[in-house]
Amino acid sequence: MSADPGRGKRRQLQHETLVGFLGFFTFLALAQAVWNVFQPEPALWPGLLAAALVGLTWWVWRRDRRYSGAHADHLQRRHHPQRFPR
């Protein structure tokens, strides 16, 4: 069975889609949390939801970095040193 040459690109696109999806809803949650602060009786849940989404978005974004750029080159060299002689 041969390796799938498009797997890395597909994985990167999946991560970019997830970051975009989370980023959109994080923005909405942050707007709701800020709006909530100016209400006569602010609730706690909009701030907690915004904090959870910010943390999740940051984690997914950081995880996404391993599939792109110089960091991906570093990982490939570390896991496949025979492909990248020094």
N, CA, C and O atoms as CSV, one atom per row, in Angstrom:
chain,resi,resn,atom,element,x,y,z
A,1,MET,N,N,0.851,-1.175,0.000
A,1,MET,CA,C,0.000,0.000,0.000
A,1,MET,C,C,0.897,1.239,0.000
A,1,MET,O,O,1.793,1.366,0.835
A,2,SER,N,N,0.653,2.135,-0.926
A,2,SER,CA,C,1.502,3.323,-1.031
A,2,SER,C,C,0.958,4.453,-0.154
A,2,SER,O,O,-0.225,4.496,0.182
A,3,ALA,N,N,1.844,5.341,0.194
A,3,ALA,CA,C,1.462,6.488,1.024
A,3,ALA,C,C,0.636,7.469,0.194
A,3,ALA,O,O,0.863,7.614,-1.007
A,4,ASP,N,N,-0.304,8.129,0.822
A,4,ASP,CA,C,-1.159,9.107,0.165
A,4,ASP,C,C,-0.401,10.431,0.059
A,4,ASP,O,O,-0.134,11.057,1.085
A,5,PRO,N,N,-0.043,10.880,-1.163
A,5,PRO,CA,C,0.744,12.108,-1.295
A,5,PRO,C,C,-0.020,13.374,-0.905
A,5,PRO,O,O,0.601,14.383,-0.570
A,6,GLY,N,N,-1.340,13.340,-0.941
A,6,GLY,CA,C,-2.116,14.534,-0.615
A,6,GLY,C,C,-2.564,14.598,0.833
A,6,GLY,O,O,-3.279,15.520,1.223
A,7,ARG,N,N,-2.149,13.629,1.630
A,7,ARG,CA,C,-2.614,13.572,3.019
A,7,ARG,C,C,-2.203,14.809,3.822
A,7,ARG,O,O,-3.015,15.358,4.567
A,8,GLY,N,N,-0.967,15.245,3.679
A,8,GLY,CA,C,-0.487,16.406,4.423
A,8,GLY,C,C,-1.245,17.674,4.076
A,8,GLY,O,O,-1.609,18.454,4.957
A,9,LYS,N,N,-1.480,17.876,2.790
A,9,LYS,CA,C,-2.207,19.059,2.347
A,9,LYS,C,C,-3.657,19.010,2.831
A,9,LYS,O,O,-4.211,20.021,3.262
A,10,ARG,N,N,-4.260,17.829,2.753
A,10,ARG,CA,C,-5.632,17.666,3.217
A,10,ARG,C,C,-5.725,17.936,4.717
A,10,ARG,O,O,-6.664,18.577,5.188
A,11,ARG,N,N,-4.748,17.442,5.449
A,11,ARG,CA,C,-4.707,17.655,6.900
A,11,ARG,C,C,-4.574,19.145,7.223
A,11,ARG,O,O,-5.224,19.649,8.139
A,12,GLN,N,N,-3.727,19.843,6.462
A,12,GLN,CA,C,-3.535,21.280,6.665
A,12,GLN,C,C,-4.833,22.041,6.377
A,12,GLN,O,O,-5.191,22.954,7.122
A,13,LEU,N,N,-5.534,21.674,5.312
A,13,LEU,CA,C,-6.795,22.339,4.986
A,13,LEU,C,C,-7.855,22.081,6.058
A,13,LEU,O,O,-8.649,22.968,6.370
A,14,GLN,N,N,-7.869,20.884,6.617
A,14,GLN,CA,C,-8.810,20.577,7.697
A,14,GLN,C,C,-8.534,21.448,8.920
A,14,GLN,O,O,-9.456,21.970,9.545
A,15,HIS,N,N,-7.261,21.594,9.249
A,15,HIS,CA,C,-6.906,22.428,10.396
A,15,HIS,C,C,-7.243,23.895,10.148
A,15,HIS,O,O,-7.741,24.573,11.047
A,16,GLU,N,N,-6.978,24.391,8.945
A,16,GLU,CA,C,-7.315,25.779,8.628
A,16,GLU,C,C,-8.825,26.013,8.705
A,16,GLU,O,O,-9.266,27.067,9.164
A,17,THR,N,N,-9.612,25.039,8.260
A,17,THR,CA,C,-11.068,25.140,8.349
A,17,THR,C,C,-11.508,25.176,9.804
A,17,THR,O,O,-12.366,25.976,10.177
A,18,LEU,N,N,-10.926,24.314,10.624
A,18,LEU,CA,C,-11.271,24.282,12.040
A,18,LEU,C,C,-10.898,25.584,12.739
A,18,LEU,O,O,-11.668,26.086,13.559
A,19,VAL,N,N,-9.730,26.135,12.428
A,19,VAL,CA,C,-9.323,27.412,13.027
A,19,VAL,C,C,-10.288,28.524,12.603
A,19,VAL,O,O,-10.659,29.364,13.422
A,20,GLY,N,N,-10.690,28.534,11.344
A,20,GLY,CA,C,-11.643,29.541,10.880
A,20,GLY,C,C,-12.993,29.414,11.556
A,20,GLY,O,O,-13.585,30.415,11.960
A,21,PHE,N,N,-13.483,28.195,11.681
A,21,PHE,CA,C,-14.762,27.945,12.338
A,21,PHE,C,C,-14.707,28.386,13.794
A,21,PHE,O,O,-15.588,29.106,14.265
A,22,LEU,N,N,-13.677,27.955,14.500
A,22,LEU,CA,C,-13.537,28.346,15.905
A,22,LEU,C,C,-13.322,29.848,16.050
A,22,LEU,O,O,-13.864,30.465,16.966
A,23,GLY,N,N,-12.537,30.438,15.155
A,23,GLY,CA,C,-12.280,31.871,15.217
A,23,GLY,C,C,-13.549,32.688,15.060
A,23,GLY,O,O,-13.743,33.684,15.758
A,24,PHE,N,N,-14.412,32.270,14.147
A,24,PHE,CA,C,-15.675,32.981,13.936
A,24,PHE,C,C,-16.533,32.942,15.199
A,24,PHE,O,O,-17.022,33.977,15.651
A,25,PHE,N,N,-16.715,31.759,15.764
A,25,PHE,CA,C,-17.556,31.647,16.949
A,25,PHE,C,C,-16.889,32.256,18.186
A,25,PHE,O,O,-17.576,32.705,19.104
A,26,THR,N,N,-15.573,32.272,18.211
A,26,THR,CA,C,-14.869,32.952,19.297
A,26,THR,C,C,-15.123,34.453,19.228
A,26,THR,O,O,-15.359,35.094,20.252
A,27,PHE,N,N,-15.074,35.007,18.034
A,27,PHE,CA,C,-15.374,36.430,17.858
A,27,PHE,C,C,-16.789,36.755,18.333
A,27,PHE,O,O,-17.001,37.741,19.039
A,28,LEU,N,N,-17.748,35.929,17.947
A,28,LEU,CA,C,-19.126,36.156,18.389
A,28,LEU,C,C,-19.246,36.053,19.908
A,28,LEU,O,O,-19.944,36.856,20.527
A,29,ALA,N,N,-18.579,35.084,20.509
A,29,ALA,CA,C,-18.642,34.917,21.961
A,29,ALA,C,C,-17.987,36.095,22.678
A,29,ALA,O,O,-18.477,36.541,23.715
A,30,LEU,N,N,-16.883,36.599,22.129
A,30,LEU,CA,C,-16.237,37.761,22.733
A,30,LEU,C,C,-17.130,38.997,22.642
A,30,LEU,O,O,-17.226,39.772,23.594
A,31,ALA,N,N,-17.780,39.175,21.493
A,31,ALA,CA,C,-18.700,40.311,21.346
A,31,ALA,C,C,-19.854,40.189,22.343
A,31,ALA,O,O,-20.259,41.179,22.952
A,32,GLN,N,N,-20.378,38.980,22.506
A,32,GLN,CA,C,-21.458,38.756,23.467
A,32,GLN,C,C,-20.979,39.029,24.897
A,32,GLN,O,O,-21.710,39.617,25.694
A,33,ALA,N,N,-19.770,38.610,25.216
A,33,ALA,CA,C,-19.237,38.828,26.573
A,33,ALA,C,C,-19.044,40.314,26.855
A,33,ALA,O,O,-19.351,40.778,27.953
A,34,VAL,N,N,-18.541,41.062,25.882
A,34,VAL,CA,C,-18.356,42.508,26.072
A,34,VAL,C,C,-19.710,43.188,26.200
A,34,VAL,O,O,-19.891,44.037,27.073
A,35,TRP,N,N,-20.659,42.831,25.349
A,35,TRP,CA,C,-22.001,43.406,25.425
A,35,TRP,C,C,-22.636,43.080,26.776
A,35,TRP,O,O,-23.330,43.914,27.357
A,36,ASN,N,N,-22.401,41.881,27.265
A,36,ASN,CA,C,-22.970,41.432,28.535
A,36,ASN,C,C,-22.456,42.266,29.719
A,36,ASN,O,O,-23.183,42.482,30.688
A,37,VAL,N,N,-21.228,42.722,29.639
A,37,VAL,CA,C,-20.642,43.508,30.731
A,37,VAL,C,C,-21.430,44.799,30.965
A,37,VAL,O,O,-21.529,45.273,32.097
A,38,PHE,N,N,-21.982,45.357,29.906
A,38,PHE,CA,C,-22.688,46.625,30.007
A,38,PHE,C,C,-24.185,46.474,30.315
A,38,PHE,O,O,-24.923,47.460,30.288
A,39,GLN,N,N,-24.625,45.271,30.600
A,39,GLN,CA,C,-26.023,45.022,30.962
A,39,GLN,C,C,-26.230,45.283,32.459
A,39,GLN,O,O,-25.280,45.199,33.237
A,40,PRO,N,N,-27.454,45.597,32.860
A,40,PRO,CA,C,-27.710,45.868,34.277
A,40,PRO,C,C,-27.387,44.677,35.186
A,40,PRO,O,O,-26.886,44.864,36.295
A,41,GLU,N,N,-27.668,43.471,34.728
A,41,GLU,CA,C,-27.349,42.271,35.503
A,41,GLU,C,C,-26.555,41.311,34.621
A,41,GLU,O,O,-27.135,40.408,34.019
A,42,PRO,N,N,-25.235,41.492,34.536
A,42,PRO,CA,C,-24.436,40.630,33.653
A,42,PRO,C,C,-24.403,39.185,34.154
A,42,PRO,O,O,-24.385,38.921,35.357
A,43,ALA,N,N,-24.395,38.274,33.206
A,43,ALA,CA,C,-24.298,36.852,33.522
A,43,ALA,C,C,-22.847,36.404,33.415
A,43,ALA,O,O,-22.022,37.069,32.789
A,44,LEU,N,N,-22.553,35.278,34.028
A,44,LEU,CA,C,-21.188,34.755,34.032
A,44,LEU,C,C,-20.888,33.905,32.801
A,44,LEU,O,O,-19.753,33.893,32.323
A,45,TRP,N,N,-21.882,33.199,32.285
A,45,TRP,CA,C,-21.640,32.235,31.224
A,45,TRP,C,C,-21.071,32.820,29.933
A,45,TRP,O,O,-20.267,32.139,29.298
A,46,PRO,N,N,-21.431,34.046,29.491
A,46,PRO,CA,C,-20.807,34.542,28.252
A,46,PRO,C,C,-19.285,34.694,28.379
A,46,PRO,O,O,-18.551,34.432,27.425
A,47,GLY,N,N,-18.823,35.109,29.536
A,47,GLY,CA,C,-17.382,35.233,29.743
A,47,GLY,C,C,-16.693,33.881,29.788
A,47,GLY,O,O,-15.596,33.718,29.253
A,48,LEU,N,N,-17.335,32.914,30.423
A,48,LEU,CA,C,-16.762,31.561,30.490
A,48,LEU,C,C,-16.721,30.911,29.104
A,48,LEU,O,O,-15.742,30.260,28.738
A,49,LEU,N,N,-17.798,31.098,28.345
A,49,LEU,CA,C,-17.828,30.558,26.985
A,49,LEU,C,C,-16.747,31.209,26.124
A,49,LEU,O,O,-16.046,30.520,25.382
A,50,ALA,N,N,-16.611,32.528,26.220
A,50,ALA,CA,C,-15.587,33.235,25.440
A,50,ALA,C,C,-14.189,32.766,25.827
A,50,ALA,O,O,-13.340,32.556,24.961
A,51,ALA,N,N,-13.949,32.601,27.122
A,51,ALA,CA,C,-12.626,32.131,27.572
A,51,ALA,C,C,-12.340,30.722,27.066
A,51,ALA,O,O,-11.227,30.433,26.626
A,52,ALA,N,N,-13.335,29.848,27.126
A,52,ALA,CA,C,-13.146,28.476,26.643
A,52,ALA,C,C,-12.864,28.460,25.141
A,52,ALA,O,O,-11.987,27.729,24.681
A,53,LEU,N,N,-13.603,29.262,24.378
A,53,LEU,CA,C,-13.385,29.294,22.931
A,53,LEU,C,C,-12.048,29.929,22.559
A,53,LEU,O,O,-11.399,29.493,21.609
A,54,VAL,N,N,-11.634,30.950,23.297
A,54,VAL,CA,C,-10.314,31.551,23.041
A,54,VAL,C,C,-9.226,30.512,23.304
A,54,VAL,O,O,-8.301,30.365,22.505
A,55,GLY,N,N,-9.332,29.801,24.407
A,55,GLY,CA,C,-8.344,28.764,24.719
A,55,GLY,C,C,-8.323,27.652,23.685
A,55,GLY,O,O,-7.251,27.207,23.275
A,56,LEU,N,N,-9.489,27.201,23.260
A,56,LEU,CA,C,-9.567,26.139,22.253
A,56,LEU,C,C,-9.028,26.615,20.911
A,56,LEU,O,O,-8.309,25.881,20.233
A,57,THR,N,N,-9.371,27.836,20.525
A,57,THR,CA,C,-8.864,28.379,19.257
A,57,THR,C,C,-7.348,28.507,19.291
A,57,THR,O,O,-6.670,28.168,18.322
A,58,TRP,N,N,-6.825,28.991,20.395
A,58,TRP,CA,C,-5.360,29.120,20.521
A,58,TRP,C,C,-4.714,27.748,20.425
A,58,TRP,O,O,-3.711,27.596,19.727
A,59,TRP,N,N,-5.258,26.745,21.104
A,59,TRP,CA,C,-4.675,25.402,21.100
A,59,TRP,C,C,-4.682,24.808,19.692
A,59,TRP,O,O,-3.690,24.229,19.250
A,60,VAL,N,N,-5.815,24.955,18.987
A,60,VAL,CA,C,-5.907,24.416,17.626
A,60,VAL,C,C,-4.966,25.171,16.693
A,60,VAL,O,O,-4.332,24.562,15.831
A,61,TRP,N,N,-4.869,26.486,16.855
A,61,TRP,CA,C,-3.957,27.275,16.012
A,61,TRP,C,C,-2.508,26.845,16.232
A,61,TRP,O,O,-1.759,26.681,15.270
A,62,ARG,N,N,-2.111,26.663,17.487
A,62,ARG,CA,C,-0.747,26.224,17.782
A,62,ARG,C,C,-0.490,24.820,17.225
A,62,ARG,O,O,0.594,24.533,16.717
A,63,ARG,N,N,-1.480,23.969,17.325
A,63,ARG,CA,C,-1.364,22.609,16.807
A,63,ARG,C,C,-1.235,22.642,15.288
A,63,ARG,O,O,-0.538,21.810,14.708
A,64,ASP,N,N,-1.889,23.578,14.650
A,64,ASP,CA,C,-1.869,23.717,13.196
A,64,ASP,C,C,-0.480,24.086,12.686
A,64,ASP,O,O,-0.137,23.766,11.548
A,65,ARG,N,N,0.309,24.744,13.497
A,65,ARG,CA,C,1.633,25.206,13.054
A,65,ARG,C,C,2.538,24.059,12.660
A,65,ARG,O,O,3.460,24.255,11.869
A,66,ARG,N,N,2.305,22.862,13.189
A,66,ARG,CA,C,3.198,21.753,12.859
A,66,ARG,C,C,2.999,21.254,11.438
A,66,ARG,O,O,3.821,20.485,10.940
A,67,TYR,N,N,1.923,21.674,10.772
A,67,TYR,CA,C,1.674,21.250,9.401
A,67,TYR,C,C,2.089,22.298,8.377
A,67,TYR,O,O,1.843,22.128,7.183
A,68,SER,N,N,2.711,23.369,8.827
A,68,SER,CA,C,3.068,24.411,7.873
A,68,SER,C,C,4.401,25.056,8.227
A,68,SER,O,O,4.835,25.035,9.380
A,69,GLY,N,N,5.028,25.617,7.232
A,69,GLY,CA,C,6.215,26.442,7.426
A,69,GLY,C,C,7.449,25.720,7.914
A,69,GLY,O,O,7.598,24.511,7.740
A,70,ALA,N,N,8.336,26.492,8.534
A,70,ALA,CA,C,9.625,25.979,8.989
A,70,ALA,C,C,9.460,24.924,10.075
A,70,ALA,O,O,10.275,24.008,10.190
A,71,HIS,N,N,8.416,25.056,10.861
A,71,HIS,CA,C,8.207,24.090,11.925
A,71,HIS,C,C,7.966,22.695,11.341
A,71,HIS,O,O,8.433,21.703,11.900
A,72,ALA,N,N,7.241,22.611,10.223
A,72,ALA,CA,C,6.994,21.325,9.572
A,72,ALA,C,C,8.304,20.749,9.047
A,72,ALA,O,O,8.530,19.543,9.144
A,73,ASP,N,N,9.173,21.601,8.490
A,73,ASP,CA,C,10.475,21.130,8.019
A,73,ASP,C,C,11.291,20.558,9.169
A,73,ASP,O,O,11.929,19.514,9.030
A,74,HIS,N,N,11.267,21.241,10.296
A,74,HIS,CA,C,11.999,20.766,11.473
A,74,HIS,C,C,11.477,19.400,11.914
A,74,HIS,O,O,12.265,18.506,12.222
A,75,LEU,N,N,10.163,19.235,11.946
A,75,LEU,CA,C,9.589,17.956,12.358
A,75,LEU,C,C,9.951,16.849,11.379
A,75,LEU,O,O,10.245,15.728,11.793
A,76,GLN,N,N,9.932,17.151,10.084
A,76,GLN,CA,C,10.285,16.134,9.100
A,76,GLN,C,C,11.742,15.720,9.247
A,76,GLN,O,O,12.068,14.540,9.120
A,77,ARG,N,N,12.609,16.670,9.510
A,77,ARG,CA,C,14.021,16.328,9.699
A,77,ARG,C,C,14.216,15.469,10.943
A,77,ARG,O,O,15.044,14.558,10.951
A,78,ARG,N,N,13.456,15.760,11.986
A,78,ARG,CA,C,13.607,15.022,13.227
A,78,ARG,C,C,13.068,13.593,13.096
A,78,ARG,O,O,13.673,12.654,13.613
A,79,HIS,N,N,11.932,13.424,12.405
A,79,HIS,CA,C,11.311,12.114,12.303
A,79,HIS,C,C,11.806,11.298,11.105
A,79,HIS,O,O,11.656,10.076,11.087
A,80,HIS,N,N,12.391,11.958,10.115
A,80,HIS,CA,C,12.879,11.272,8.932
A,80,HIS,C,C,14.280,11.786,8.575
A,80,HIS,O,O,14.462,12.391,7.519
A,81,PRO,N,N,15.260,11.552,9.438
A,81,PRO,CA,C,16.592,12.123,9.190
A,81,PRO,C,C,17.257,11.585,7.928
A,81,PRO,O,O,18.095,12.271,7.343
A,82,GLN,N,N,16.905,10.374,7.495
A,82,GLN,CA,C,17.532,9.827,6.296
A,82,GLN,C,C,17.124,10.601,5.042
A,82,GLN,O,O,17.856,10.574,4.053
A,83,ARG,N,N,15.995,11.281,5.048
A,83,ARG,CA,C,15.547,12.058,3.894
A,83,ARG,C,C,16.246,13.403,3.800
A,83,ARG,O,O,16.306,14.000,2.726
A,84,PHE,N,N,16.776,13.883,4.922
A,84,PHE,CA,C,17.403,15.201,4.990
A,84,PHE,C,C,18.814,15.086,5.535
A,84,PHE,O,O,19.049,15.372,6.709
A,85,PRO,N,N,19.770,14.666,4.686
A,85,PRO,CA,C,21.146,14.558,5.206
A,85,PRO,C,C,21.716,15.931,5.522
A,85,PRO,O,O,21.376,16.925,4.881
A,86,ARG,N,N,22.570,15.967,6.499
A,86,ARG,CA,C,23.180,17.250,6.890
A,86,ARG,C,C,24.462,17.484,6.152
A,86,ARG,O,O,25.112,18.510,6.353
